[in-house]
């Protein structure tokens, strides 16, 4: 890797990882609330900077907007869950638009079936989880957008091992949040897994999209030079 790229671009990823991992260990009252919220938001906010610094195209600005919605949601959810969910919902819709612009041209029947399963199963599971049935409908409504994002990511031309997997990790993280409202209310599992699944899901999505955009840009430039 050129030294210039390492100095100017990759430190944003390192800073994002440091902020996110630090938040995981200082949350739950170990530091003042304001500092904790800022540290939490910084993990994904620094991915916004990474996306904009690493690639200058419209699609990189779109994935940066998705990450910005995530960072905003990370902070707002500490104030009010509905406010955070609204920010994430907007992010899911923006992500869906990006993935639909980059649909995979050839899709195996098994992959189409899996996308359909994800599209149906995520909102159904989400609806079943809350003990308070009054919360079930809003949770399911939000999860429709979440499921759409995951299905679109899985069927996009971006890497399934990065973007597709990252989207699934994001969904599992959200389902654990809903499970904490019901069957896992007294379990330590959600507290241990929600943040790592969410953050590293976002990390895989952002780096997967940006990396693929850079590869395509490089191939286009080389093709022009060859002509």
C-alpha positions in Angstrom: 0.0 0.0 0.0 1.4 3.5 -0.9 2.6 5.4 2.2 0.4 8.4 1.2 -2.8 6.2 1.1 -1.9 4.7 4.5 -1.4 8.1 6.1 -4.3 9.9 4.6 -7.0 7.2 4.4 -6.6 4.2 6.6 -6.2 6.0 10.0 -9.9 6.8 9.9 -10.6 3.1 10.1 -8.1 2.7 13.0 -9.7 5.7 14.8 -13.2 4.2 14.2 -12.1 0.8 15.7 -10.5 2.5 18.7 -13.6 4.6 19.4 -15.9 1.6 19.0 -13.9 -0.8 21.1 -13.3 1.9 23.8 -17.1 2.5 24.0 -17.7 -1.2 24.5 -15.6 -1.2 27.6 -16.5 2.1 29.1 -20.3 2.0 28.6 -22.9 1.4 31.3 -21.8 4.3 33.5 -18.0 3.9 33.5 -17.6 7.4 32.2 -20.0 10.5 32.1 -23.0 10.0 29.9 -22.1 12.8 27.4 -18.6 11.4 26.8 -20.1 7.9 26.5 -22.6 9.0 23.9 -20.0 10.9 21.9 -17.7 7.9 21.9 -20.5 5.7 20.8 -21.4 8.0 17.9 -17.8 8.4 16.9 -17.3 4.7 16.0 -19.6 4.9 12.9 -19.2 8.6 12.3 -15.5 8.0 11.5 -16.6 5.5 8.9 -18.4 8.4 7.2 -15.0 10.3 7.0 -13.4 7.1 5.7 -15.9 6.6 2.9 -15.6 10.2 1.8 -11.8 10.2 2.0 -11.3 6.8 0.3 -13.6 7.4 -2.8 -15.0 10.5 -4.3 -18.0 9.2 -6.3 -21.7 9.6 -5.7 -22.1 6.1 -4.4 -19.4 6.6 -1.8 -21.3 9.7 -0.7 -24.4 7.5 -0.4 -22.8 4.9 1.8 -21.4 7.8 3.8 -24.9 9.1 4.3 -26.0 5.6 5.4 -23.2 5.6 8.0 -24.1 9.2 9.1 -27.7 8.0 9.8 -26.3 5.1 11.8 -24.0 7.4 13.9 -27.0 9.8 14.5 -29.1 6.8 15.5 -26.5 5.5 17.9 -26.7 8.8 19.8 -30.4 9.5 19.6 -31.3 6.0 20.8 -29.7 6.8 24.1 -32.2 9.7 24.4 -35.2 8.0 23.0 -35.5 4.7 21.2 -38.1 5.9 18.7 -35.8 8.8 17.6 -32.8 6.5 17.1 -35.0 4.0 15.2 -36.2 6.8 12.9 -32.6 7.7 12.0 -31.8 4.0 11.3 -34.9 3.6 9.2 -33.8 6.5 7.0 -30.4 4.9 6.7 -32.0 1.6 5.6 -34.0 3.3 2.9 -30.9 5.1 1.6 -28.9 1.9 1.7 -31.7 0.1 -0.2 -31.5 2.7 -3.0 -27.8 2.1 -3.3 -28.0 -1.6 -3.4 -30.8 -1.5 -5.9 -28.6 0.6 -8.2 -26.1 -2.2 -8.0 -28.3 -5.2 -8.4 -26.5 -8.5 -9.2 -27.2 -9.4 -12.8 -27.1 -13.2 -12.4 -28.7 -14.5 -9.2 -28.9 -18.2 -8.3 -32.3 -19.5 -7.3 -31.0 -20.4 -3.8 -29.8 -16.8 -3.4 -33.2 -15.4 -4.4 -34.9 -17.8 -2.0 -32.6 -16.7 0.8 -33.3 -13.1 0.1 -37.0 -13.8 0.3 -36.6 -15.7 3.6 -34.7 -12.8 5.1 -37.3 -10.3 3.8 -40.1 -12.3 5.5 -38.4 -13.8 8.5 -36.8 -10.6 10.0 -40.1 -8.6 10.5 -42.0 -11.7 11.6 -39.4 -12.6 14.2 -39.2 -9.0 15.3 -43.0 -8.8 15.7 -43.0 -12.0 17.9 -40.3 -10.8 20.3 -41.6 -7.9 22.4 -43.4 -8.9 25.6 -45.4 -5.7 25.3 -47.6 -6.5 22.4 -48.3 -2.8 22.0 -44.7 -2.4 20.9 -44.9 -5.3 18.4 -46.4 -3.4 15.5 -43.9 -0.5 15.6 -41.1 -2.9 15.9 -42.4 -4.9 12.9 -42.8 -1.8 10.9 -39.2 -0.7 11.5 -38.1 -4.3 10.7 -39.7 -4.2 7.3 -37.1 -1.5 6.3 -34.4 -3.5 8.1 -35.3 -6.6 6.2 -35.5 -4.8 2.9 -32.0 -3.4 3.5 -30.6 -6.9 4.3 -32.3 -8.5 1.3 -31.1 -5.8 -1.1 -27.6 -6.0 0.3 -27.6 -9.8 -0.2 -28.7 -9.5 -3.8 -26.5 -6.6 -4.7 -23.3 -6.9 -6.7 -21.3 -6.0 -3.6 -19.5 -8.8 -1.8 -21.8 -11.0 0.2 -18.9 -11.9 2.5 -18.6 -8.2 3.4 -21.7 -6.2 2.6 -24.2 -9.1 2.7 -22.7 -10.5 5.9 -22.5 -7.1 7.5 -26.2 -6.4 6.8 -27.1 -9.8 8.4 -25.0 -8.9 11.5 -26.8 -5.6 11.7 -30.2 -7.4 11.6 -29.2 -9.9 14.3 -28.1 -7.0 16.5 -31.5 -5.4 16.1 -33.3 -8.6 16.8 -31.3 -9.0 20.0 -32.5 -5.5 21.0 -36.1 -6.6 20.4 -35.4 -9.9 22.3 -34.3 -7.9 25.2 -37.8 -6.5 25.3 -39.1 -10.0 25.7 -37.6 -13.5 26.0 -34.0 -12.3 26.7 -35.0 -9.6 29.2 -32.9 -11.2 31.9 -30.1 -12.5 29.8 -26.6 -11.2 29.5 -26.4 -12.2 25.9 -27.9 -9.1 24.3 -25.6 -6.8 26.4 -22.6 -8.8 25.2 -23.4 -9.1 21.5 -25.6 -6.2 20.4 -22.8 -3.6 20.0 -20.1 -5.9 18.4 -22.6 -7.3 15.9 -23.9 -3.8 15.0 -20.6 -2.0 14.8 -18.7 -4.7 12.9 -21.7 -5.1 10.6 -21.5 -1.4 9.8 -17.7 -1.7 9.4 -18.1 -4.6 6.9 -20.8 -2.8 5.0 -18.8 0.4 4.6 -15.4 -1.1 3.8 -17.1 -3.6 1.5 -18.9 -1.0 -0.5 -16.0 1.5 -0.7 -13.5 -1.2 -1.5 -15.7 -2.5 -4.4 -16.2 1.1 -5.7 -12.5 1.6 -5.7 -11.9 -1.6 -7.6 -14.4 -0.7 -10.2 -13.0 2.8 -10.6 -9.5 1.3 -11.0 -10.7 -1.1 -13.6 -12.5 1.7 -15.5 -9.4 3.9 -15.5 -7.2 1.0 -16.7 -9.7 0.3 -19.4 -9.6 3.9 -20.6 -5.8 3.8 -20.6 -5.8 0.6 -22.6 -8.1 2.2 -25.2 
